[in-house]
């Protein structure tokens, strides 16, 4: 399958693939999740955006298997390079759209560097910590966390953990820091766990100052069955200042984590319409 577009080289570590024929005056920057790279999330190339908008699929140091050696801070620095580049190219409005762990990048960007973007879409904003516990079990994850905390104390935060641990979560090389950032309650990556306190949510969603939409997958396989997805989205939404909470926020019925082939047929249509409506409202 041929996908038409243009590659923009931003720096030695940052490129962006602009889908289509180019020329759109506004930009939707797409940031994938763990293991994602160029068009690995199936709905990206299917999005039909309002006139004047185009999609830029970001590739940066955390793409594919690079995420385990990085941090949200590094991701935000590299995302900012693309934003600055697009502004130098005279783009008008710029919206970030994150998928999975890419949503952590987006909310982190908004809270630390968000003055230069016009909105954020969070698709499949799951908790890595809860996904790890689903995969390994509470006791096993606790045991591994204790072992990695000891490794970090002995060798430092950038020490690469043994494969016997990293292979339990997607298998990418990982530093002590990144594992613990994802696996510990209150870690730097812990924006979307279902057990976060109101105080924690006030310090994140409560500080949103740009339009924001939650597009949570209704059949997300990485969300524990004990989590009521609709209630969770409503709870998060209650902390976002009302003038910035998009009416497009919703649980997308029947959508798997990446709204892929195992989703219900109508799921992509709902997702696509929600993205289009959000961009039209900016």
Secondary structure, DSSP 8 states (H G I E B T S, - for coil): ----EEEEE-SSS-EEEEESS---SEEEEEE--TT--TT-STTGGG----TTEEEEEEE-TTTTTGGGG--HHHHHHHHHHHHHHHHHTT---EEEEEETHHHHHHHHHHHHHGGG-SEEEEES---HHHHHHHHH-HHHHHHHHHHHHHHHHHH-TT-B--HHHHTTTTT---BHHHHHHHHSTT-TT-SS-TT--HHHHHTTGGG--SEEEEEEETT-TTS-TT--HHHHHHHHHTTS-TTTB-TT-EEETT--TT--TTS-TTHHHHHHHHHHHHHHH-
